[in-house]
Amino acid sequence: MIFLVIMCLIMFLISLVFIMISFFISKKSFMDREKCSPFECGFDPKSLARIPFSLHFFLITMIFLIFDVEIALIFPLISTFKMVNITNWWLINSFFIIMLLIGLYHEWNQNMLNWTN
């Protein structure tokens, strides 16, 4: 028990030493107004934070993320081809791809894939 406490204390001291070294070595300037502002990614810090945002662009982004995750789920299905029964594999993959196609058809019917609205 004492060994565990001593090891935790040593780890704490080592991390504290590294934090202090990085604090003193860093070339961070506190006088830089641009770096201190919360909008560091191209927005004007003196304008409104709630600017109008294109809802259509947001929905296209969500569609991309959904299909990107689904493609990431297809890759393990391909690698399991030799591990499982071929009939079950085709059944599971067919169901998954049919669900993807139904979602794509629904988005097409809702005109979500048309950029001009």
C-alpha positions as CSV (number, residue, x, y, z in Angstrom):
1,M,0.0,0.0,0.0
2,I,2.8,2.4,0.9
3,F,4.5,1.5,-2.4
4,L,1.4,2.5,-4.3
5,V,1.2,5.8,-2.5
6,I,4.9,6.5,-3.2
7,M,4.5,5.7,-6.9
8,C,1.5,8.0,-7.2
9,L,3.5,10.8,-5.5
10,I,6.4,10.2,-7.8
11,M,4.2,10.3,-10.9
12,F,2.5,13.5,-9.6
13,L,5.9,15.1,-9.0
14,I,7.2,14.1,-12.4
15,S,4.2,15.5,-14.2
16,L,4.3,18.7,-12.1
17,V,8.0,19.1,-13.1
18,F,7.2,18.7,-16.8
19,I,4.3,21.2,-16.6
20,M,6.5,23.7,-14.9
21,I,9.3,23.2,-17.5
22,S,6.8,23.7,-20.4
23,F,5.4,26.8,-18.7
24,F,8.8,28.4,-18.4
25,I,10.1,27.4,-21.8
26,S,7.0,28.3,-23.9
27,K,7.2,31.3,-26.0
28,K,3.5,32.2,-25.5
29,S,2.8,35.9,-25.7
30,F,0.0,37.2,-23.6
31,M,0.0,40.5,-25.4
32,D,-1.3,39.0,-28.7
33,R,-4.9,40.2,-29.0
34,E,-5.8,37.8,-31.9
35,K,-4.7,34.7,-30.0
36,C,-6.6,35.7,-26.9
37,S,-9.9,36.2,-28.7
38,P,-12.3,33.3,-28.7
39,F,-12.8,33.5,-32.5
40,E,-9.5,32.4,-33.8
41,C,-10.7,30.7,-37.0
42,G,-11.4,33.5,-39.4
43,F,-14.4,35.1,-37.7
44,D,-14.4,38.8,-36.8
45,P,-14.3,38.9,-32.9
46,K,-16.3,42.2,-32.8
47,S,-19.2,40.9,-34.9
48,L,-22.2,38.9,-33.7
49,A,-21.5,35.4,-32.7
50,R,-24.9,34.2,-34.0
51,I,-24.5,34.8,-37.7
52,P,-27.0,33.2,-40.1
53,F,-26.0,29.7,-41.2
54,S,-27.2,27.8,-44.2
55,L,-29.4,25.0,-43.0
56,H,-29.1,23.2,-46.3
57,F,-25.3,23.1,-45.9
58,F,-25.7,21.7,-42.4
59,L,-28.0,18.9,-43.7
60,I,-25.6,18.0,-46.5
61,T,-22.9,17.8,-43.8
62,M,-25.0,15.5,-41.7
63,I,-25.7,13.3,-44.7
64,F,-22.0,13.1,-45.4
65,L,-21.2,12.1,-41.8
66,I,-23.9,9.5,-41.8
67,F,-22.7,7.9,-45.0
68,D,-19.1,8.2,-43.9
69,V,-19.8,6.3,-40.7
70,E,-21.8,3.7,-42.7
71,I,-18.9,3.2,-45.1
72,A,-16.6,2.7,-42.1
73,L,-19.0,0.0,-40.9
74,I,-18.9,-1.7,-44.3
75,F,-15.1,-2.3,-44.2
76,P,-15.2,-4.8,-41.2
77,L,-18.1,-6.6,-43.0
78,I,-15.7,-7.2,-45.9
79,S,-13.0,-8.6,-43.7
80,T,-15.4,-11.0,-42.0
81,F,-16.2,-12.7,-45.3
82,K,-14.0,-15.8,-44.7
83,M,-14.9,-16.1,-41.0
84,V,-18.6,-16.7,-41.1
85,N,-21.1,-18.7,-43.1
86,I,-21.5,-17.3,-46.6
87,T,-25.3,-17.4,-46.5
88,N,-25.5,-15.4,-43.3
89,W,-22.8,-13.0,-44.5
90,W,-24.8,-12.2,-47.7
91,L,-28.0,-11.9,-45.7
92,I,-26.5,-9.4,-43.2
93,N,-24.7,-7.4,-45.9
94,S,-27.7,-7.3,-48.2
95,F,-29.9,-6.0,-45.3
96,F,-27.3,-3.3,-44.5
97,I,-26.9,-2.2,-48.1
98,I,-30.7,-2.2,-48.6
99,M,-31.1,0.1,-45.6
100,L,-28.4,2.4,-47.1
101,L,-30.3,2.5,-50.4
102,I,-33.6,3.2,-48.7
103,G,-32.0,6.1,-46.8
104,L,-30.5,7.4,-50.0
105,Y,-33.9,7.1,-51.8
106,H,-35.6,8.9,-48.9
107,E,-33.1,11.8,-49.1
108,W,-33.5,11.9,-52.9
109,N,-37.3,12.2,-52.5
110,Q,-36.9,15.0,-49.9
111,N,-34.6,16.9,-52.4
112,M,-31.8,16.8,-49.9
113,L,-29.3,16.0,-52.5
114,N,-30.1,19.0,-54.7
115,W,-27.9,21.9,-53.9
116,T,-30.1,24.5,-55.5
117,N,-33.3,25.1,-53.6
